[in-house]
Amino acid sequence: MTNVAPAATPGCISDSVHAQRRILRVLVASQILSGAGLAAGVTVGALLAQDMLGTTSLAGLPSALLTAGSALTAIAVGRISQARGRRPGLTTGYLTGAIGSAGVITAAVLDNPALLFIALFVYGAGTATNLQARYAGADLAPPGHRARAVSSVLVATTLGGVAGPNLAAPAGTLAAHLGIPHLAGLFVISGTAYALAALVLALWLRPDPLLLARAVATEAHTASNPATTDTAGTGEGRSGVVLGALVMILTQLVMVAIMTMTPVHMHDHGHSTAASGLVIGIHIGAMYLPSPLTGWLVDRYGHMKIAAASGITLLAAGILAAAAPGDSVALLALALALLGLGWNFGLVSGTAIITDTVPLATRAKTQGLVDVSIAIAGATGGMASGIMVAATSYPALALTGGALSLALLPAVAATAHRR
């Protein structure tokens, strides 16, 4: 049952400005830690499965399990946050990710594939929680600064995300000292990172941003015309939720589909693993590093324009990826950078749209459901990309993804016209 927000104190609204600065600092610290925790599943999950099973036939299963665990956790974290606040919701999610990491280590020691797959499913909780944290940054932000607050939390993930894979070698040394399989070493770091992120939030995410936002809204409502209605309860609000979800779902689908098959495309043209790793590294940097600029653009020019820019940028990425010669690392890197930038435009603008149009009474629950859709879109893009490339070609996949992203433009235009 959803808790009722506590009555606001006289200084509640003014105090929220100071609280927002503190909350952003705490969220940034936790995101740097959790970003490092994300690396293990992506970097060595498939390798662990391949090593245990002695075949590559099920090496893609860890990714699917991570996505499934992420989707389920997005619902759970959203519901806990709705009922009790962001702090218990996010803390529970990161602790669950830490437990999953411990399960992976245990499975590696016991050489038990079934336990490995169960543990990877649980480990997926960390991914969902890392993404959900961006909403906490916007709870107390004023309308003209919400996108910038979201982007501050997003860019912090980059620091840990970049550091995480680079810890693979020392993690293997640590694993040798602990007497566990080499590949499981990164999960020791992952579990520790998730546990520390949970500890940071549990101790210092005070006041709770969502609960304080409700209190501020209650105070503002009683001080103004009681007959004022919440925009999110109108048809405009509902159309905004649909648009925000559509923006993030489409950008996730297109981004994952093209990104997944780019290393395969490069390998087929004789490029080394180092070359494909460089391209993917540039892509991931473009996904997160522009966040502060994107946040400023959304706050300055509005959600709709940046959402439309997302579709156009993804189209450009698809065309360039399709047209780039197979032997051109530079052009493929540029295409993947545009792909990451288009995704960033979509995620920041879509998150801001959702935050602006969902009422506080149901905000966390709705945000959790939207993130489930994003996770499913990513899984769909990943699975469909391989099938399409096998049936047609990588250029056909890239062009299809670019064309699909154009669906954002009529959706944005229709919503803007209604407003």
Helices and strands as residue ranges (DSSP letters): H 12-53, H 61-84, H 86-110, H 113-123, H 125-138, G 143-145, H 146-166, H 168-178, G 182-184, H 185-204, H 209-223, G 231-233, H 235-268, H 273-288, H 291-301, H 303-323, H 329-357, H 363-391, H 394-405, H 408-418
